[in-house]
Amino acid sequence: MRAYARAAPSREDRTVRLALAPLVVAFVALLTARPAPAMEEGFPDWQSLADVDVIHVVTEDEDGDPRETPVWFVMVDGAPYLRTRDSRWLDNIVRGSPVVVRIEGLEYEVTAEVVEGEAIVEAVNDASAAKYGWQESLLAFGRWFESEPSDILKLVPKR
């Protein structure tokens, strides 16, 4: 078996490699990057999106980092509602974070308002049971053990 000695790269070779390194990194980044979702003006036509299972809510944590959370949504009386319980993204919204919803590759700036009342909680729970079926049944079973109801948020156009 023969051993081959490898010559150390010349100074010129090292200089060329160092000069090309940022270009290679940029090229790889371009190949692997996903396009940013398009920000849409206005408020989406929620009725046309009623069958979408999951949307993504994007808020900002206290340190400014984005927090993207997949959530279910339901329509009640023509308006979109979300439900959560003790979540960081809800804390962000209450604190005043901007809210963006990402739906099927498009983003919309919205306002998320916490709403209260037994009637709306029941209406959102019923709409969720109708839309999500057995998956909702599992959540409903878990809520039976909770002492407080979920928080309900209504999505409205950005103010």
LOMI-362536 format. One line per 3 residues: number of its first residue (from 1); their letters; for each residue x, y, z of N, C-alpha, C. Coordinates in steps of 0.001 Angstrom, whole numbers. Layout:
// residues N
NUM	A	X/Y/Z/X/Y/Z/X/Y/Z ~ ...
// end
This chain:
// residues 159
1	MRA	840/-1164/0/0/0/0/887/1229/0 ~ 604/2114/-900/1403/3308/-1023/780/4463/-272 ~ 1572/5214/385/1101/6423/1052/1426/7606/161
4	YAR	467/8453/-12/672/9645/-827/719/10856/84 ~ 1699/11623/-110/1817/12861/657/1041/13950/-68 ~ 312/14676/688/-468/15756/111/273/17054/385
7	AAP	474/17783/-648/1189/19047/-491/282/20061/186 ~ 846/20859/1052/87/21928/1710/-343/22930/646 ~ -1570/23465/779/-2009/24433/-214/-1109/25673/-201
10	SRE	-915/26182/-1378/-76/27373/-1483/-820/28576/-923 ~ -104/29636/-738/-695/30862/-215/-1770/31369/-1179 ~ -1503/31233/-2474/-2471/31680/-3476/-3753/30846/-3403
13	DRT	-3589/29515/-3207/-4759/28644/-3079/-5600/29041/-1866 ~ -4961/29293/-754/-5686/29692/452/-6398/31021/234 ~ -5765/31951/-444/-6362/33262/-706/-7606/33122/-1583
16	VRL	-7508/32280/-2618/-8650/32057/-3505/-9787/31398/-2729 ~ -9475/30393/-1918/-10516/29708/-1133/-11196/30674/-178 ~ -10411/31502/494/-10995/32474/1418/-11859/33490/679
19	ALA	-11453/33876/-509/-12226/34841/-1290/-13534/34225/-1789 ~ -13507/32933/-2098/-14704/32274/-2619/-15672/31821/-1522 ~ -15216/31694/-303/-16056/31172/780/-17368/31943/937
22	PLV	-17360/33285/993/-18643/33992/1134/-19580/33764/-54 ~ -19015/33614/-1254/-19850/33354/-2422/-20503/31983/-2336 ~ -19763/31001/-1858/-20314/29654/-1709/-21422/29662/-657
25	VAF	-21199/30339/461/-22214/30424/1517/-23470/31109/972 ~ -23304/32205/249/-24449/32924/-323/-25197/32046/-1324 ~ -24462/31282/-2136/-25082/30408/-3125/-25904/29313/-2439
28	VAL	-25352/28711/-1415/-26076/27673/-671/-27314/28274/-21 ~ -27182/29471/540/-28336/30129/1166/-29439/30378/142 ~ -29074/30792/-1062/-30073/31017/-2107/-30764/29722/-2511
31	LTA	-30005/28641/-2575/-30588/27360/-2961/-31550/26816/-1921 ~ -31278/27077/-651/-32088/26494/411/-33136/27437/970 ~ -33103/28688/583/-34044/29671/1135/-35441/29458/571
34	RPA	-36411/29684/1434/-37799/29684/993/-38212/31133/785 ~ -39018/31396/-208/-39441/32777/-413/-40299/33248/756 ~ -40150/34507/1111/-40958/35077/2182/-42404/35160/1696
37	PAM	-43343/34877/2593/-44736/35000/2193/-45049/36441/1796 ~ -45951/36589/865/-46338/37922/413/-47267/38551/1443 ~ -46979/39804/1817/-47856/40520/2732/-48997/41106/1911
40	EEG	-50198/40752/2274/-51377/41218/1561/-51973/42417/2284 ~ -52496/43316/1515/-53196/44463/2087/-54605/44028/2480 ~ -55130/44643/3516/-56515/44416/3897/-56720/43171/4732
43	FPD	-57937/42768/4800/-58387/41659/5631/-58813/40528/4710 ~ -58401/39307/5000/-58755/38208/4085/-60258/37943/4048 ~ -60684/37302/2981/-62059/36835/2864/-62143/35529/3648
46	WQS	-62486/35647/4911/-62453/34493/5800/-63446/33419/5390 ~ -64564/33806/4815/-65546/32781/4404/-64931/31836/3373 ~ -64099/32388/2480/-63472/31523/1471/-62377/30653/2079
49	LAD	-61938/30984/3282/-60879/30229/3953/-61420/29319/5061 ~ -62718/29273/5209/-63338/28553/6325/-62913/27088/6417 ~ -62569/26462/5284/-62183/25049/5300/-60704/24824/5580
52	VDV	-59924/25895/5671/-58499/25758/6007/-58413/25266/7446 ~ -57625/24221/7672/-57541/23643/9011/-56676/24465/9961 ~ -55500/24869/9493/-54526/25514/10377/-54035/26805/9740
55	IHV	-53984/27855/10565/-53345/29096/10164/-52174/29314/11113 ~ -51297/30230/10770/-50147/30523/11624/-50278/31946/12139 ~ -50199/32087/13453/-50245/33392/14092/-48810/33779/14423
58	VTE	-48391/34945/13951/-47034/35413/14191/-47113/36649/15079 ~ -46461/36565/16237/-46386/37681/17177/-44917/37921/17510 ~ -44664/38916/18345/-43298/39189/18784/-43196/38954/20281
61	DED	-42186/38170/20678/-41892/37990/22092/-41346/39297/22661 ~ -41238/39365/23980/-40740/40581/24629/-39375/41018/24118 ~ -38531/40063/23734/-37190/40403/23241/-37181/40756/21758
64	GDP	-38368/40783/21127/-38462/41149/19718/-38389/39982/18758 ~ -38102/38781/19270/-38037/37605/18397/-39444/37229/17931 ~ -39566/36830/16670/-40886/36419/16188/-41281/35071/16787
67	RET	-42566/34917/17048/-43118/33649/17531/-44222/33253/16564 ~ -44005/32142/15869/-45001/31647/14918/-45663/30422/15516 ~ -46993/30460/15594/-47736/29392/16237/-48843/28892/15313
70	PVW	-48842/27606/14988/-49959/27062/14207/-51188/26929/15115 ~ -52327/27392/14626/-53559/27336/15420/-54742/26955/14539 ~ -55750/26408/15176/-57020/26176/14523/-57818/27478/14581
73	FVM	-58706/27647/13624/-59639/28766/13702/-61002/28294/13243 ~ -62017/28989/13720/-63388/28678/13315/-64106/29969/12977 ~ -65163/29826/12216/-66021/30949/11864/-67286/30891/12717
76	VDG	-67612/32021/13326/-68855/32149/14088/-69499/33459/13649 ~ -70707/33378/13152/-71432/34566/12658/-70588/35379/11684 ~ -69864/34685/10791/-69101/35349/9743/-67764/35919/10173
79	APY	-67353/35699/11421/-66083/36239/11914/-65156/35102/12337 ~ -63836/35277/12133/-62877/34241/12543/-62527/34365/14033 ~ -62480/33207/14694/-62135/33144/16117/-61034/32115/16333
82	LRT	-60189/32402/17314/-59127/31501/17751/-59366/31172/19212 ~ -58799/30073/19644/-58913/29687/21050/-57534/29291/21541 ~ -57210/29710/22746/-55923/29347/23334/-56077/29310/24847
85	RDS	-55061/28816/25486/-55074/28760/26945/-53647/28909/27429 ~ -53408/29967/28163/-52123/30169/28819/-50950/30011/27847 ~ -50992/30774/26730/-49951/30634/25718/-49087/31886/25640
88	RWL	-47874/31716/25187/-46959/32848/25041/-47463/33802/23982 ~ -48020/33268/22882/-48494/34167/21835/-49676/35000/22308 ~ -50507/34474/23196/-51581/35282/23784/-50987/36377/24661
91	DNI	-49984/36022/25469/-49301/37041/26283/-48744/38145/25394 ~ -48169/37774/24258/-47628/38769/23326/-48730/39701/22820 ~ -49875/39141/22465/-50987/39948/21957/-51493/40903/23035
94	VRG	-51679/40389/24238/-52160/41229/25343/-51158/42351/25630 ~ -49883/42066/25470/-48833/43057/25698/-48803/44120/24594 ~ -49439/43847/23455/-49496/44829/22378/-48674/44476/21150
97	SPV	-48227/43246/21053/-47455/42813/19896/-48273/42962/18618 ~ -47604/43322/17514/-48309/43245/16231/-48684/41785/15964 ~ -49759/41599/15210/-50233/40248/14905/-50330/40096/13391
100	VVR	-49722/39023/12901/-49802/38663/11490/-50336/37244/11436 ~ -51273/37005/10519/-51709/35629/10289/-51198/35208/8924 ~ -50663/33997/8874/-50154/33429/7629/-51118/32322/7221
103	IEG	-51673/32494/6024/-52667/31551/5533/-52310/31192/4104 ~ -52004/29922/3888/-51725/29415/2549/-50740/30300/1788 ~ -49636/30656/2449/-48562/31391/1799/-48728/32897/1758
106	LEY	-49819/33418/2270/-50025/34862/2305/-50080/35333/3751 ~ -49647/36558/3982/-49672/37120/5332/-50583/38337/5368 ~ -51283/38473/6501/-52183/39594/6713/-51931/40165/8109
109	EVT	-51812/41474/8195/-51739/42115/9503/-53167/42247/10015 ~ -53380/41828/11255/-54717/41851/11846/-54623/42349/13281 ~ -55775/42537/13865/-55879/42780/15299/-56587/41575/15888
112	AEV	-56093/41104/17016/-56727/39987/17714/-57259/40514/19040 ~ -58578/40465/19200/-59226/40982/20395/-59689/39839/21280 ~ -59322/39890/22542/-59812/38905/23498/-61277/39227/23760
115	VEG	-62141/38218/23608/-63569/38402/23867/-63980/37484/25009 ~ -64969/37920/25743/-65408/37145/26905/-66897/36891/26832 ~ -67316/35920/27592/-68735/35605/27687/-68986/34148/27386
118	EAI	-69891/33576/28182/-70208/32159/28019/-70760/31846/26644 ~ -71546/32765/26096/-72191/32507/24810/-71151/32348/23706 ~ -70141/33228/23663/-69140/33130/22590/-68248/31915/22798
121	VEA	-67906/31606/24044/-67092/30415/24321/-67838/29173/23831 ~ -69117/29088/24129/-69908/27939/23708/-70023/27883/22184 ~ -70226/29042/21551/-70351/29081/20091/-69045/28658/19421
124	VND	-67906/29118/19942/-66603/28734/19378/-66346/27248/19611 ~ -66672/26752/20801/-66493/25318/21072/-67360/24470/20141 ~ -68609/24881/19918/-69501/24137/19028/-68987/24162/17586
127	ASA	-68530/25344/17134/-68002/25459/15765/-66752/24607/15597 ~ -65925/24565/16637/-64705/23768/16582/-65036/22274/16548 ~ -66033/21867/17331/-66442/20456/17325/-66961/20064/15942
130	AKY	-67712/20954/15305/-68232/20658/13970/-67112/20596/12934 ~ -66116/21460/13064/-65049/21528/12058/-63983/20456/12264 ~ -63589/20212/13505/-62429/19357/13768/-62778/17969/14297
133	GWQ	-64051/17698/14539/-64507/16354/14870/-63813/15708/16056 ~ -63297/14488/15829/-62718/13699/16929/-61526/14383/17573 ~ -60769/15173/16803/-59626/15882/17390/-60118/16880/18437
136	ESL	-61197/17553/18118/-61789/18500/19072/-62328/17756/20280 ~ -62849/16562/20074/-63385/15780/21191/-62303/15503/22226 ~ -61087/15230/21757/-59982/15006/22697/-59684/16257/23504
139	LAF	-59689/17406/22849/-59462/18660/23566/-60597/18959/24538 ~ -61822/18692/24106/-62978/18942/24964/-62897/18087/26223 ~ -62430/16865/26068/-62270/15993/27233/-61261/16600/28212
142	GRW	-60155/17120/27685/-59151/17757/28536/-59675/19005/29214 ~ -60526/19768/28519/-61090/20989/29107/-62028/20672/30261 ~ -62563/19470/30289/-63472/19075/31359/-62752/19130/32708
145	FES	-61432/18916/32708/-60644/18912/33931/-60097/20305/34289 ~ -60236/21278/33404/-59687/22602/33645/-60652/23433/34467 ~ -60073/24304/35304/-60912/25139/36152/-61365/26416/35452
148	EPS	-60631/26842/34418/-60991/28060/33702/-61155/27754/32217 ~ -62072/28473/31556/-62263/28235/30124/-61103/28788/29305 ~ -61054/28375/28064/-60045/28879/27142/-60284/30364/26876
151	DIL	-59224/31042/26447/-59355/32420/25996/-59777/32391/24536 ~ -60698/33266/24187/-61217/33356/22821/-60760/34688/22234 ~ -60231/34615/21020/-59796/35828/20325/-60553/35948/19010
154	KLV	-61002/37152/18727/-61667/37448/17467/-60680/38213/16600 ~ -60513/37782/15346/-59635/38486/14420/-60433/39556/13689 ~ -59912/40763/13716/-60558/41895/13053/-59508/42632/12229
157	PKR	-59949/43485/11289/-58965/44238/10506/-58039/45052/11396 ~ -56811/45217/10944/-55828/45981/11720/-56301/47422/11851 ~ -56140/47920/13063/-56553/49310/13321/-55375/50217/13282
// end
